[in-house]
């Protein structure tokens, strides 16, 4: 039985790895055949369109929330809540022509705080976000969905099988805990201890691994730890040793997934080039626009933990510092990896950045540069 399980799982690993490599090769061919130089520059995109290009729909909502805050129409209330500022202060600044912040402004009431994460979803799922997405596609910065549908479906199926094996491995870790904690010949008397271990210790270890590592990789690491700890105390360790080897193989396949680009995104080479240009020349026409463009490029999660010398060179301005403080006050619920335009980025424990095809090309446009 153990031999059959090991053989079947190994064949599954080989099929998954082959699928990851094949889809990565196909993805590279699609990108090489697509636009390579942007026909517009970063100044031709609004901060919301730049956010869509950098991080998808979720990032658009974060930019809208930042604009609502900078205009004086919203303040953080703690525990991830946002509300209108107290009446009697200075009048709010005018909003940009884009409708995103206005959509959020309509959701705020005078005496009822709203979860910041809910406001982000409102902007991310509205019709204006769809319009911004289609404009980026027309400009050649995003691929049309049909170009990536077959490749994405095949890679998604491989990822689903990969996750299914991981779930089985995590369940086997719980079984290893049960087996190890029930003394031989005292299976009935050990039931309370078994429940204490399974319902308290193992779930806590899964939670801790999710916080430290994230995704299914963290859960598999936790399962490997408890499986390895159970091997010396079980009467027949051969099965657990085989399970530990399979868990290690799962991590190797996960490394192949990450090495081949993770969740491959819809951005073209031209889109990568425009983002490289935007990061190299970030300041906008005014401090508010600069802060919004920084939010578009970085996102709330990166703003909360940003260190000097890393990421885009952002000039010092009070507006950017204010957005950083606001991002921290909104809590970890805002700034999670994007879940649209190319897959569930939160599911793989990654950073949410779309995988590309090597380094971005030099930021050069087809139109002539002014002297």
C-alpha positions, 0 to 999 in steps of 0.5 A: 500500500505504501509503495503504491501511494509513493509511486502514484504521488511521484508520477503526479509530481512529475506530471505537475512539474512537466506542466509547469515547465511547459506552461512557462515555455508557452508563456514566454513565447506569448510574451515574445510575440506581444508588444515590447515597447509601450506607446505611452508613458507613465504620465499618460496613465492615471494613478488608478490605471498605473495601479491596475498595471502594477497590481490589478484590481486590488491595487486600484481600490487601494489608490482610491482609498488613499485619494479619499484620505488625502482629500480629507474625506476619510480617516482611519478609526482603528481595527481596519475601519474608515469613517468620515472626519469630524464636522467643523474642520477644513473643507475637503479637497476636490477629487480627481475626475476618475470615479473611483474615490467618488464611489467610496465617498458615497459609501461613507456615512457620518456616524458609521465606520466602514471596513477599509477592506470593504471599500477597496473591494467596492472600487476593485469590482466596479465598472470603472475598474473594468474600463481601466483594464480594457484601456490597458489592453487596447494600449498593449500593456495587458494581454487579451484574456483569450491569449492566456486562457488555454495556458492559464487553464492548464497551469491552473489544473496543475496547481489544483492537483498540486494543492490537493496533494498538499492537503493530503499531506497536511492531513497525514501530518495530523494522522502522524500526531494521532499515531504518535500520541496514542501509547501502544495498548492504551488507545482508549485511555489516550483519547483525551490527550489525542483530542488535546494534541489534534485540536490545539497543538497541530492547528496552532502549528499550522497557524504559526507556519502560515504566519511565518511562511504563508500559503500551502507551503507553510502548512506542508512544512508544519506537516513535515515537522510533526511527521518527522517528530513522530517517526522515532516513537511509532511502532512502524515508522516506514509509512511515516518516513515515506510520507516525509519524503513525499512532503519534501517532494511537494516542496521541491515541486513548489520550488519548480512552480515559483522558479517558473514564475508562479502565477503568470500574470497578464502583463506584456513586455511593454507593460513591464517596460512602462512600469520600469520607467514609472519606478525610475521617474516617479514624481508626479505634477504635484505631491498628492499625485506623487503619493497616489502613484507611489501607492499604485506602484507599491501597494498598502502592504509594501507601504506599511513595511517600506525601508529607505533605499528599497523600491522606487526612489520616492521624494520626501513629501508630507502626503506620501508620509501621510499615506504610509501612516494611513496604510498602517492604520487600515490594518493587514486586511488592505494590501493583500495579494491581488485575486484577479487578472491571472489567478489567486495570488494569495493561494500560493503564499507569494508576494502577489507580484506577477511573474514575468519573463526575465528582466524588463527591457529598457524603458523606451517608447515608440514616440520621439522624446522631447528635447 
